[in-house]
Amino acid sequence: MGSTAIEIVRQNGEETEVVGRAVYEHPLVVRLCHWVNAIALFVLVGSGLQIFRAFPSFGAKIPQTDLLHWPKAFAIGGWLGGALQWHLTFMWIYLATGLVYLGYQLFSGNYRQVLFTHRDVRGVWPMVKHYFFFGPKPVQHEAYNPLQKHAYTSVIILGVLSVLTGFAVWKPVQFSWLAWVMGGFHWARLLHFLVMWAILAFVFGHLVMVLLHGWNNFVSMLTGWKKDPEY
């Protein structure tokens, strides 16, 4: 699915001057899923950390001493029961928006924008050098550069893992086969916790990328249109 592009013009008397260009990067479905999922993720992380406060360890195979004393002020739910209600409610919102997003990407062909493939491998290191070692900026031909595509593809995999590990922790009897694949309930809980931090690392990197790529990049996720894209 290609991006729709338009020219931005300015009328100067009888002459028309092209002053810019805009590309329709983000369809409405993608934008809605992005913002709803962001809210759901915020609540899931906060309520999940409140649940973790009830037993801040990971079972017999890992030392039973408290791993992390997470401040109550930075958790959601107030107590274990309240946190579980928040977590289970927004779990379904998170899952639903994820399914809608994946379904749209697959059936529309829009996934080609963000899917990391073997052709993008050689473009990762030049982008790493540009972002972290002040190297020259590679020429961009698509909406997302190879490093961005790698990050977005990775976070989709992490999202799927967060759901699978979440179900294994929530219903370890009904989904005993799923918990068994992960090494048992305690290991599924540990993996769920690690996946959460991996997603938070992506969110941090995502926000940094938004700042580096400018205001137009943020506005495009609100309106769908990106003014004067780099490609």
N, C-alpha and C positions, 0 to 999 in steps of 0.2 A: 504494500500500500504506500504510494508516494505521498509526499507532503504537498499541499496546495500552497502556491505562492502568489502574491499580488505585489504590484508596484505602488508605492506611496508617492503621490504627485502633488505639486503645488501650482496653482494657477497664477501666472504673472502676466497680467494683461491678456493678450491674445495667445501667449505662449504657455505651454504646459511643461513644467520641469519635474523630472523624476528626482525625488529627494530621499528615497529610501525603499526598502523592500521588507515585506513581512511574510512569514511562513506559518501555516497552520500546523503546529507540531503536536498538540495534545487534544485529541477528541474529548468530548464532554464526558463520556463514560470513564475514560482514564483519569480525568481531573476529579470527578466525584469520588472514584475509588481511592485515589491518592489521599484526599483530605479526610474522608471518613475513616480510612485505614490508619491515618496518622493519629486521629483522636482515639481510636480503639487501641492502638498500640500504646499510647500514653497511659491510658487507664489500665491496660493489662500489665504493664511494667510496674506501675505504682501499686496495684492490688497484689501482684505477684510477690513483690518485695515485702508487703505486709503479711502475706501467707508464710513467706520464708522466715519472718521474724518469730513465728510460733515454734519453729524447729530449725534453727540455723546450722544444720549439719546435713550429712548425706548418708547416714546409715553405717552399718557395722563394718563394711569393707573400707570405709574412709574414717579417719579419727572422729570420734563423737564430740570432740570439743567444738564450741561455737566457731564457725568459720568466719562469720561477718556479723557485726552488730549494726544493722542498718537503722538509721535514725527514724523514729516514728513520724517525724514531721515531713519526711520525704516519701511517705507511703500512703496508700489510699485504702480506706475501709474502716479504719479505727480499731478494729479487732479482727480475729480470725474469721468469724461468721460473716461480718460485713464485707471483708475483703473477698471471701469466696463468692458472695453474691455479685459483687462488681466484676470479678474475674470471669465467672461463668456467663454473665450477661453479655459482656463485650467480647467474649470468646466467639460467640455466634456471629456478631457483627463483623469481627475480624475475618472469620472463616467465609462468610457470605460475600463480603467485598473482594476477598482474595479469589473466590471462585468466579465472580462476575468479571473481574479483571483478566484472569487467565483465559476464561471463555471468550471474551471479546478479542484479546490479543491473538488467540489461535484462529478464530473464525473470520476475523477481518484481515489477517495477515500483518497487522500492525506490529506483531512481535519482532519483525525483522529490524525494527528501529533499535531494540534493546538487547537482542539475543547475541551473546558472545560466541563466535565460531572460530574455527581454526585459522580463518583468514585474518582475524583480529590479533592473533598471538604476537606477531612481529611488531605490532603497533603499540604494545603495552609499555615496553621499556622506554621508547622515545617520550611517551607521555609522563612516565615516572621521572625521567630526567628533567622534563620541563617543569613539573609541579614541585619537585623536591630538591632539585640540584640546579635550578635556574638555567636550564638548557634552552635551546631554541624551540619555539612552538611549532610542532608539526602542522602541516596543512590539513585542514579538516574538510572532509567531503560529505559527511553525514551529520544527522542531528546529534549523535553521541559519539565521542571518540572511543577508541578501544578500551581504555582504562575505565571509563564510565560504563560501557557495556559489560565489562567483566564484573563491576560492582553490582549492577542491576540484576544480572543473571545470577550472581551469587546470593543476593538477598532473596530472590524468589525461592531458591533452594532452601535457604535458611527459614523462610516462611513456612514451607512445606514441613520441614523438620520440627518447627515449633508446634505445629498442629499435631503431628504424629506423636511427638513426645508428650504433648499436653494430654492427649487422649489416654496414653499409657499410664500417666500419673493420675488422671482423673478417675478412670475406670480400670484399675489393674486386674480385676477379676474378669470383667466382660471382654477386655482387650488383653487377655493374658498372653496371647500369641505375640502381640506387639511388644509388650513388656519383655517377653522372653528374648525376642530378637535384639533388644537393646541391652540385654544382660541382667534384667530384673528391674523391679520397681525403683530401687535406690539409684541404679545407674541411669535409668530413664529420667529420674528427677534431676540428677546431676547434669545430664545432657540438655535437658530443658533449660536449666539455669545458664549453662554455657552458651546455648543458642541465643538466649535473651541478650547476653553481653555482646555477642557477635553482631546482632542486629543493631544494638545501640552504637557499636563502633561504626557500622555503616551509616547510621543516622548522622553521627558527628561528621564523618567524611562527606556525606551528602550536603550538609549545611555549609561546610567549607567550600565545596565545589560551587554552590549557589553564589557565595560571596565572591569567589574568584571569577566566575563567569558573568557577574554583573546583574543589575536590576532587571534587565529584559528577560533573563532566564527565570526569575521568580514570577514576573508578570505573566509569562507564557503559561504557567501552571494555573493561573486564575482565568485568563481569557481564552487560552488555546493558541493565541497568535504570538509569535516571536518576531520582534522588529530587528532588522539588520542582522540576520544570523551569520555565523562565521563561515558557513558552507554555501 
